[in-house]
Amino acid sequence: MKKIKDQVLVIFGASGDLTYRKLVPALFDLYKQKSLPDNFVVLGVARSSFTDESFKEKMIDGIRQFSISKDAPEKEVNTFAEKLFYLSINTDDGTEYSKLTSRLNEFDSEKGTDGNYLFYLSTPPNLYPLIPKFLAQEGLNESKGKIRRIVIEKPFGTDLKSAVELNKSLLNDYEEHQIYRMDHYLGKETVQNLLVTRFSNSIYEPLWNRNYIHHVEITAAESIGVENRGGYYDHSGAMRDMIQNHLFQLLALVAMEPPTVIESDAIRNEKLKVFQALRPLSHVDIQNNVIRGQYTAANVKRVPQKGYREEKGVDPNSRTETYVAMKMFIDNWRWGGVPFYVRTGKHLPTRVSEIVIHFKPTPLNLFVDNKEYCSDGNVLVIRIHPDEGILLKTGMKVPGNGYKVKEVNMDFHYSQLQDTYVPGAYERLLLDAMLGDSTLYTRGDALEFAWKFVQPILDYWETNPNAPLYGYPCGSWGPECADGLIEGENMTWRYPCKNLSDDGIYCEL
């Protein structure tokens, strides 16, 4: 790995939960792995009236609770905490940013950070256009051979129009290579392993096309409801919160063509082509191929659970979706005619994210008398979390007379790599941003094409108040009609378990 330049990481919104639970614990894990530059400073910026010392105390508590290296010796934690500082300013007032410039100049002279700055926006989205503009007014956007990058958390726009406007606003002051749009899903080790699985194994890539694959499933299920995020979620919904960003990024990695090299621009160019090839949905397609649902009250493991409309901050008459299942097509030579099924939902039976590749069945079923085994084709499961790993379902002969066939699992679990350190998603993405590697970040043009596909669905729901919104009980797998999306006799969604290989044996319900 190339050496990281000395730099300051400025976290806007540093008094919030994300910095406490994710960002600073991830930075400490990088420190433990000796991955930080020699001269490195973290400057938290927010309105809250912390001092340097009180900010350090809070972040140490976050490290002790949420870091992978939470049990590190006190001396190491305290040494790392010496890199943490805090500045209280009104972040939506441009006149206050001169204080930030002064503090950065102090770090350059006293800490040797050499004028290299990475700005992380862990703030409400309404500040996304403002903070970069105020930084530019101070000249902090001008690289001139120095690191000047901004990292922006989702949501990146709430619809196509706002996403285009935000991109345009940022590009007025920054080059595209300076803008890092964060999607923490892409920092997960198993997501990155998808590229290796596809492009380093000759047994997979020749089969990765319409000739051998029947359909593809992408699932992101959550076992909890909206909890205390009802006010936010009721203006977002599952389509904006999960599908337009996280799941479309997974879709692009599954469907993209092989890049010429494993470099940022090459990979992001191929992902863009996937979004450009998505078949637009007509009103009829939306009616037939998109199902939305909303969880209703039910007992889960004998514990009463509220319905979505009973959650704090949610409109009692809300039609916001907490579940979406949809069928889509990618109109190119590799995937022509292959359906891609994407679903996400809250208050489902278990928390799991995975990609499922369903291969076509053999042309002739030689084992027609085998009533216990009827293969609809091999299945490859790429589990993103939990129990990260890869599972291949294949038919094998049962020992004894005749040709009795049984489906068996061939699996690999990341937990088997006991002596290998597996970094967290934010740890990997923060390191990439410091290095200037944007491979796992979303590019502006791809983001706009993703919104372009989703926007007609949002518009249809907005203008058709009678469009179906199906209720589903907490703890179920969503509306029953979602099973009808899957094409093929006796085919349905895979209903995964918490444990990758235990489906058909025991499943959390």
Secondary structure as a PSIPRED ss2 file (coil, helix, strand):
# PSIPRED VFORMAT (PSIPRED V4.0)

   1 M C   1.000  0.000  0.000
   2 K C   1.000  0.000  0.000
   3 K C   1.000  0.000  0.000
   4 I C   1.000  0.000  0.000
   5 K C   1.000  0.000  0.000
   6 D C   1.000  0.000  0.000
   7 Q E   0.000  0.000  1.000
   8 V E   0.000  0.000  1.000
   9 L E   0.000  0.000  1.000
  10 V E   0.000  0.000  1.000
  11 I E   0.000  0.000  1.000
  12 F E   0.000  0.000  1.000
  13 G C   1.000  0.000  0.000
  14 A C   1.000  0.000  0.000
  15 S C   1.000  0.000  0.000
  16 G C   1.000  0.000  0.000
  17 D H   0.000  1.000  0.000
  18 L H   0.000  1.000  0.000
  19 T H   0.000  1.000  0.000
  20 Y H   0.000  1.000  0.000
  21 R H   0.000  1.000  0.000
  22 K H   0.000  1.000  0.000
  23 L H   0.000  1.000  0.000
  24 V H   0.000  1.000  0.000
  25 P H   0.000  1.000  0.000
  26 A H   0.000  1.000  0.000
  27 L H   0.000  1.000  0.000
  28 F H   0.000  1.000  0.000
  29 D H   0.000  1.000  0.000
  30 L H   0.000  1.000  0.000
  31 Y H   0.000  1.000  0.000
  32 K H   0.000  1.000  0.000
  33 Q C   1.000  0.000  0.000
  34 K C   1.000  0.000  0.000
  35 S C   1.000  0.000  0.000
  36 L C   1.000  0.000  0.000
  37 P C   1.000  0.000  0.000
  38 D C   1.000  0.000  0.000
  39 N C   1.000  0.000  0.000
  40 F E   0.000  0.000  1.000
  41 V E   0.000  0.000  1.000
  42 V E   0.000  0.000  1.000
  43 L E   0.000  0.000  1.000
  44 G E   0.000  0.000  1.000
  45 V E   0.000  0.000  1.000
  46 A E   0.000  0.000  1.000
  47 R C   1.000  0.000  0.000
  48 S C   1.000  0.000  0.000
  49 S C   1.000  0.000  0.000
  50 F C   1.000  0.000  0.000
  51 T C   1.000  0.000  0.000
  52 D H   0.000  1.000  0.000
  53 E H   0.000  1.000  0.000
  54 S H   0.000  1.000  0.000
  55 F H   0.000  1.000  0.000
  56 K H   0.000  1.000  0.000
  57 E H   0.000  1.000  0.000
  58 K H   0.000  1.000  0.000
  59 M H   0.000  1.000  0.000
  60 I H   0.000  1.000  0.000
  61 D H   0.000  1.000  0.000
  62 G H   0.000  1.000  0.000
  63 I H   0.000  1.000  0.000
  64 R H   0.000  1.000  0.000
  65 Q H   0.000  1.000  0.000
  66 F H   0.000  1.000  0.000
  67 S C   1.000  0.000  0.000
  68 I C   1.000  0.000  0.000
  69 S C   1.000  0.000  0.000
  70 K C   1.000  0.000  0.000
  71 D C   1.000  0.000  0.000
  72 A C   1.000  0.000  0.000
  73 P C   1.000  0.000  0.000
  74 E H   0.000  1.000  0.000
  75 K H   0.000  1.000  0.000
  76 E H   0.000  1.000  0.000
  77 V H   0.000  1.000  0.000
  78 N H   0.000  1.000  0.000
  79 T H   0.000  1.000  0.000
  80 F H   0.000  1.000  0.000
  81 A H   0.000  1.000  0.000
  82 E C   1.000  0.000  0.000
  83 K C   1.000  0.000  0.000
  84 L E   0.000  0.000  1.000
  85 F E   0.000  0.000  1.000
  86 Y E   0.000  0.000  1.000
  87 L E   0.000  0.000  1.000
  88 S E   0.000  0.000  1.000
  89 I C   1.000  0.000  0.000
  90 N C   1.000  0.000  0.000
  91 T C   1.000  0.000  0.000
  92 D C   1.000  0.000  0.000
  93 D C   1.000  0.000  0.000
  94 G H   0.000  1.000  0.000
  95 T H   0.000  1.000  0.000
  96 E H   0.000  1.000  0.000
  97 Y H   0.000  1.000  0.000
  98 S H   0.000  1.000  0.000
  99 K H   0.000  1.000  0.000
 100 L H   0.000  1.000  0.000
 101 T H   0.000  1.000  0.000
 102 S H   0.000  1.000  0.000
 103 R H   0.000  1.000  0.000
 104 L H   0.000  1.000  0.000
 105 N H   0.000  1.000  0.000
 106 E H   0.000  1.000  0.000
 107 F H   0.000  1.000  0.000
 108 D H   0.000  1.000  0.000
 109 S H   0.000  1.000  0.000
 110 E H   0.000  1.000  0.000
 111 K H   0.000  1.000  0.000
 112 G C   1.000  0.000  0.000
 113 T C   1.000  0.000  0.000
 114 D C   1.000  0.000  0.000
 115 G C   1.000  0.000  0.000
 116 N C   1.000  0.000  0.000
 117 Y E   0.000  0.000  1.000
 118 L E   0.000  0.000  1.000
 119 F E   0.000  0.000  1.000
 120 Y E   0.000  0.000  1.000
 121 L E   0.000  0.000  1.000
 122 S C   1.000  0.000  0.000
 123 T C   1.000  0.000  0.000
 124 P C   1.000  0.000  0.000
 125 P H   0.000  1.000  0.000
 126 N H   0.000  1.000  0.000
 127 L H   0.000  1.000  0.000
 128 Y C   1.000  0.000  0.000
 129 P C   1.000  0.000  0.000
 130 L H   0.000  1.000  0.000
 131 I H   0.000  1.000  0.000
 132 P H   0.000  1.000  0.000
 133 K H   0.000  1.000  0.000
 134 F H   0.000  1.000  0.000
 135 L H   0.000  1.000  0.000
 136 A H   0.000  1.000  0.000
 137 Q H   0.000  1.000  0.000
 138 E C   1.000  0.000  0.000
 139 G C   1.000  0.000  0.000
 140 L C   1.000  0.000  0.000
 141 N C   1.000  0.000  0.000
 142 E C   1.000  0.000  0.000
 143 S C   1.000  0.000  0.000
 144 K C   1.000  0.000  0.000
 145 G C   1.000  0.000  0.000
 146 K C   1.000  0.000  0.000
 147 I C   1.000  0.000  0.000
 148 R E   0.000  0.000  1.000
 149 R E   0.000  0.000  1.000
 150 I E   0.000  0.000  1.000
 151 V E   0.000  0.000  1.000
 152 I E   0.000  0.000  1.000
 153 E C   1.000  0.000  0.000
 154 K C   1.000  0.000  0.000
 155 P C   1.000  0.000  0.000
 156 F C   1.000  0.000  0.000
 157 G C   1.000  0.000  0.000
 158 T C   1.000  0.000  0.000
 159 D C   1.000  0.000  0.000
 160 L H   0.000  1.000  0.000
 161 K H   0.000  1.000  0.000
 162 S H   0.000  1.000  0.000
 163 A H   0.000  1.000  0.000
 164 V H   0.000  1.000  0.000
 165 E H   0.000  1.000  0.000
 166 L H   0.000  1.000  0.000
 167 N H   0.000  1.000  0.000
 168 K H   0.000  1.000  0.000
 169 S H   0.000  1.000  0.000
 170 L H   0.000  1.000  0.000
 171 L H   0.000  1.000  0.000
 172 N C   1.000  0.000  0.000
 173 D C   1.000  0.000  0.000
 174 Y C   1.000  0.000  0.000
 175 E C   1.000  0.000  0.000
 176 E H   0.000  1.000  0.000
 177 H H   0.000  1.000  0.000
 178 Q H   0.000  1.000  0.000
 179 I E   0.000  0.000  1.000
 180 Y E   0.000  0.000  1.000
 181 R E   0.000  0.000  1.000
 182 M C   1.000  0.000  0.000
 183 D C   1.000  0.000  0.000
 184 H H   0.000  1.000  0.000
 185 Y H   0.000  1.000  0.000
 186 L H   0.000  1.000  0.000
 187 G H   0.000  1.000  0.000
 188 K C   1.000  0.000  0.000
 189 E H   0.000  1.000  0.000
 190 T H   0.000  1.000  0.000
 191 V H   0.000  1.000  0.000
 192 Q H   0.000  1.000  0.000
 193 N H   0.000  1.000  0.000
 194 L H   0.000  1.000  0.000
 195 L H   0.000  1.000  0.000
 196 V H   0.000  1.000  0.000
 197 T H   0.000  1.000  0.000
 198 R H   0.000  1.000  0.000
 199 F H   0.000  1.000  0.000
 200 S C   1.000  0.000  0.000
 201 N C   1.000  0.000  0.000
 202 S C   1.000  0.000  0.000
 203 I C   1.000  0.000  0.000
 204 Y C   1.000  0.000  0.000
 205 E H   0.000  1.000  0.000
 206 P H   0.000  1.000  0.000
 207 L H   0.000  1.000  0.000
 208 W C   1.000  0.000  0.000
 209 N C   1.000  0.000  0.000
 210 R C   1.000  0.000  0.000
 211 N C   1.000  0.000  0.000
 212 Y C   1.000  0.000  0.000
 213 I E   0.000  0.000  1.000
 214 H E   0.000  0.000  1.000
 215 H E   0.000  0.000  1.000
 216 V E   0.000  0.000  1.000
 217 E E   0.000  0.000  1.000
 218 I E   0.000  0.000  1.000
 219 T E   0.000  0.000  1.000
 220 A E   0.000  0.000  1.000
 221 A E   0.000  0.000  1.000
 222 E C   1.000  0.000  0.000
 223 S C   1.000  0.000  0.000
 224 I C   1.000  0.000  0.000
 225 G C   1.000  0.000  0.000
 226 V C   1.000  0.000  0.000
 227 E H   0.000  1.000  0.000
 228 N H   0.000  1.000  0.000
 229 R H   0.000  1.000  0.000
 230 G H   0.000  1.000  0.000
 231 G H   0.000  1.000  0.000
 232 Y H   0.000  1.000  0.000
 233 Y H   0.000  1.000  0.000
 234 D C   1.000  0.000  0.000
 235 H C   1.000  0.000  0.000
 236 S C   1.000  0.000  0.000
 237 G H   0.000  1.000  0.000
 238 A H   0.000  1.000  0.000
 239 M H   0.000  1.000  0.000
 240 R H   0.000  1.000  0.000
 241 D H   0.000  1.000  0.000
 242 M H   0.000  1.000  0.000
 243 I H   0.000  1.000  0.000
 244 Q H   0.000  1.000  0.000
 245 N H   0.000  1.000  0.000
 246 H H   0.000  1.000  0.000
 247 L H   0.000  1.000  0.000
 248 F H   0.000  1.000  0.000
 249 Q H   0.000  1.000  0.000
 250 L H   0.000  1.000  0.000
 251 L H   0.000  1.000  0.000
 252 A H   0.000  1.000  0.000
 253 L H   0.000  1.000  0.000
 254 V H   0.000  1.000  0.000
 255 A H   0.000  1.000  0.000
 256 M C   1.000  0.000  0.000
 257 E C   1.000  0.000  0.000
 258 P C   1.000  0.000  0.000
 259 P C   1.000  0.000  0.000
 260 T C   1.000  0.000  0.000
 261 V C   1.000  0.000  0.000
 262 I C   1.000  0.000  0.000
 263 E C   1.000  0.000  0.000
 264 S H   0.000  1.000  0.000
 265 D H   0.000  1.000  0.000
 266 A H   0.000  1.000  0.000
 267 I H   0.000  1.000  0.000
 268 R H   0.000  1.000  0.000
 269 N H   0.000  1.000  0.000
 270 E H   0.000  1.000  0.000
 271 K H   0.000  1.000  0.000
 272 L H   0.000  1.000  0.000
 273 K H   0.000  1.000  0.000
 274 V H   0.000  1.000  0.000
 275 F H   0.000  1.000  0.000
 276 Q H   0.000  1.000  0.000
 277 A H   0.000  1.000  0.000
 278 L E   0.000  0.000  1.000
 279 R C   1.000  0.000  0.000
 280 P C   1.000  0.000  0.000
 281 L C   1.000  0.000  0.000
 282 S C   1.000  0.000  0.000
 283 H H   0.000  1.000  0.000
 284 V H   0.000  1.000  0.000
 285 D H   0.000  1.000  0.000
 286 I H   0.000  1.000  0.000
 287 Q H   0.000  1.000  0.000
 288 N H   0.000  1.000  0.000
 289 N H   0.000  1.000  0.000
 290 V E   0.000  0.000  1.000
 291 I E   0.000  0.000  1.000
 292 R E   0.000  0.000  1.000
 293 G E   0.000  0.000  1.000
 294 Q E   0.000  0.000  1.000
 295 Y E   0.000  0.000  1.000
 296 T E   0.000  0.000  1.000
 297 A C   1.000  0.000  0.000
 298 A E   0.000  0.000  1.000
 299 N E   0.000  0.000  1.000
 300 V E   0.000  0.000  1.000
 301 K C   1.000  0.000  0.000
 302 R C   1.000  0.000  0.000
 303 V E   0.000  0.000  1.000
 304 P E   0.000  0.000  1.000
 305 Q E   0.000  0.000  1.000
 306 K C   1.000  0.000  0.000
 307 G C   1.000  0.000  0.000
 308 Y H   0.000  1.000  0.000
 309 R H   0.000  1.000  0.000
 310 E H   0.000  1.000  0.000
 311 E C   1.000  0.000  0.000
 312 K C   1.000  0.000  0.000
 313 G C   1.000  0.000  0.000
 314 V C   1.000  0.000  0.000
 315 D C   1.000  0.000  0.000
 316 P C   1.000  0.000  0.000
 317 N C   1.000  0.000  0.000
 318 S C   1.000  0.000  0.000
 319 R C   1.000  0.000  0.000
 320 T C   1.000  0.000  0.000
 321 E C   1.000  0.000  0.000
 322 T C   1.000  0.000  0.000
 323 Y E   0.000  0.000  1.000
 324 V E   0.000  0.000  1.000
 325 A E   0.000  0.000  1.000
 326 M E   0.000  0.000  1.000
 327 K E   0.000  0.000  1.000
 328 M E   0.000  0.000  1.000
 329 F E   0.000  0.000  1.000
 330 I E   0.000  0.000  1.000
 331 D C   1.000  0.000  0.000
 332 N C   1.000  0.000  0.000
 333 W C   1.000  0.000  0.000
 334 R C   1.000  0.000  0.000
 335 W C   1.000  0.000  0.000
 336 G C   1.000  0.000  0.000
 337 G C   1.000  0.000  0.000
 338 V C   1.000  0.000  0.000
 339 P E   0.000  0.000  1.000
 340 F E   0.000  0.000  1.000
 341 Y E   0.000  0.000  1.000
 342 V E   0.000  0.000  1.000
 343 R E   0.000  0.000  1.000
 344 T E   0.000  0.000  1.000
 345 G E   0.000  0.000  1.000
 346 K C   1.000  0.000  0.000
 347 H C   1.000  0.000  0.000
 348 L C   1.000  0.000  0.000
 349 P C   1.000  0.000  0.000
 350 T C   1.000  0.000  0.000
 351 R C   1.000  0.000  0.000
 352 V E   0.000  0.000  1.000
 353 S E   0.000  0.000  1.000
 354 E E   0.000  0.000  1.000
 355 I E   0.000  0.000  1.000
 356 V E   0.000  0.000  1.000
 357 I E   0.000  0.000  1.000
 358 H E   0.000  0.000  1.000
 359 F E   0.000  0.000  1.000
 360 K C   1.000  0.000  0.000
 361 P C   1.000  0.000  0.000
 362 T C   1.000  0.000  0.000
 363 P C   1.000  0.000  0.000
 364 L C   1.000  0.000  0.000
 365 N C   1.000  0.000  0.000
 366 L C   1.000  0.000  0.000
 367 F C   1.000  0.000  0.000
 368 V C   1.000  0.000  0.000
 369 D C   1.000  0.000  0.000
 370 N C   1.000  0.000  0.000
 371 K C   1.000  0.000  0.000
 372 E C   1.000  0.000  0.000
 373 Y C   1.000  0.000  0.000
 374 C C   1.000  0.000  0.000
 375 S C   1.000  0.000  0.000
 376 D C   1.000  0.000  0.000
 377 G C   1.000  0.000  0.000
 378 N C   1.000  0.000  0.000
 379 V E   0.000  0.000  1.000
 380 L E   0.000  0.000  1.000
 381 V E   0.000  0.000  1.000
 382 I E   0.000  0.000  1.000
 383 R E   0.000  0.000  1.000
 384 I E   0.000  0.000  1.000
 385 H E   0.000  0.000  1.000
 386 P C   1.000  0.000  0.000
 387 D C   1.000  0.000  0.000
 388 E C   1.000  0.000  0.000
 389 G E   0.000  0.000  1.000
 390 I E   0.000  0.000  1.000
 391 L E   0.000  0.000  1.000
 392 L E   0.000  0.000  1.000
 393 K E   0.000  0.000  1.000
 394 T E   0.000  0.000  1.000
 395 G E   0.000  0.000  1.000
 396 M E   0.000  0.000  1.000
 397 K E   0.000  0.000  1.000
 398 V C   1.000  0.000  0.000
 399 P C   1.000  0.000  0.000
 400 G C   1.000  0.000  0.000
 401 N C   1.000  0.000  0.000
 402 G C   1.000  0.000  0.000
 403 Y C   1.000  0.000  0.000
 404 K C   1.000  0.000  0.000
 405 V E   0.000  0.000  1.000
 406 K E   0.000  0.000  1.000
 407 E E   0.000  0.000  1.000
 408 V E   0.000  0.000  1.000
 409 N E   0.000  0.000  1.000
 410 M E   0.000  0.000  1.000
 411 D E   0.000  0.000  1.000
 412 F E   0.000  0.000  1.000
 413 H E   0.000  0.000  1.000
 414 Y H   0.000  1.000  0.000
 415 S H   0.000  1.000  0.000
 416 Q H   0.000  1.000  0.000
 417 L C   1.000  0.000  0.000
 418 Q C   1.000  0.000  0.000
 419 D C   1.000  0.000  0.000
 420 T C   1.000  0.000  0.000
 421 Y C   1.000  0.000  0.000
 422 V C   1.000  0.000  0.000
 423 P C   1.000  0.000  0.000
 424 G C   1.000  0.000  0.000
 425 A H   0.000  1.000  0.000
 426 Y H   0.000  1.000  0.000
 427 E H   0.000  1.000  0.000
 428 R H   0.000  1.000  0.000
 429 L H   0.000  1.000  0.000
 430 L H   0.000  1.000  0.000
 431 L H   0.000  1.000  0.000
 432 D H   0.000  1.000  0.000
 433 A H   0.000  1.000  0.000
 434 M H   0.000  1.000  0.000
 435 L H   0.000  1.000  0.000
 436 G C   1.000  0.000  0.000
 437 D C   1.000  0.000  0.000
 438 S C   1.000  0.000  0.000
 439 T C   1.000  0.000  0.000
 440 L C   1.000  0.000  0.000
 441 Y C   1.000  0.000  0.000
 442 T E   0.000  0.000  1.000
 443 R C   1.000  0.000  0.000
 444 G H   0.000  1.000  0.000
 445 D H   0.000  1.000  0.000
 446 A H   0.000  1.000  0.000
 447 L H   0.000  1.000  0.000
 448 E H   0.000  1.000  0.000
 449 F H   0.000  1.000  0.000
 450 A H   0.000  1.000  0.000
 451 W H   0.000  1.000  0.000
 452 K H   0.000  1.000  0.000
 453 F H   0.000  1.000  0.000
 454 V H   0.000  1.000  0.000
 455 Q H   0.000  1.000  0.000
 456 P H   0.000  1.000  0.000
 457 I H   0.000  1.000  0.000
 458 L H   0.000  1.000  0.000
 459 D H   0.000  1.000  0.000
 460 Y H   0.000  1.000  0.000
 461 W H   0.000  1.000  0.000
 462 E H   0.000  1.000  0.000
 463 T H   0.000  1.000  0.000
 464 N C   1.000  0.000  0.000
 465 P C   1.000  0.000  0.000
 466 N C   1.000  0.000  0.000
 467 A C   1.000  0.000  0.000
 468 P C   1.000  0.000  0.000
 469 L C   1.000  0.000  0.000
 470 Y E   0.000  0.000  1.000
 471 G E   0.000  0.000  1.000
 472 Y E   0.000  0.000  1.000
 473 P E   0.000  0.000  1.000
 474 C C   1.000  0.000  0.000
 475 G C   1.000  0.000  0.000
 476 S C   1.000  0.000  0.000
 477 W C   1.000  0.000  0.000
 478 G C   1.000  0.000  0.000
 479 P C   1.000  0.000  0.000
 480 E H   0.000  1.000  0.000
 481 C H   0.000  1.000  0.000
 482 A H   0.000  1.000  0.000
 483 D H   0.000  1.000  0.000
 484 G H   0.000  1.000  0.000
 485 L H   0.000  1.000  0.000
 486 I C   1.000  0.000  0.000
 487 E C   1.000  0.000  0.000
 488 G C   1.000  0.000  0.000
 489 E C   1.000  0.000  0.000
 490 N C   1.000  0.000  0.000
 491 M C   1.000  0.000  0.000
 492 T C   1.000  0.000  0.000
 493 W C   1.000  0.000  0.000
 494 R C   1.000  0.000  0.000
 495 Y C   1.000  0.000  0.000
 496 P C   1.000  0.000  0.000
 497 C C   1.000  0.000  0.000
 498 K C   1.000  0.000  0.000
 499 N C   1.000  0.000  0.000
 500 L C   1.000  0.000  0.000
 501 S C   1.000  0.000  0.000
 502 D C   1.000  0.000  0.000
 503 D C   1.000  0.000  0.000
 504 G C   1.000  0.000  0.000
 505 I C   1.000  0.000  0.000
 506 Y C   1.000  0.000  0.000
 507 C C   1.000  0.000  0.000
 508 E C   1.000  0.000  0.000
 509 L C   1.000  0.000  0.000
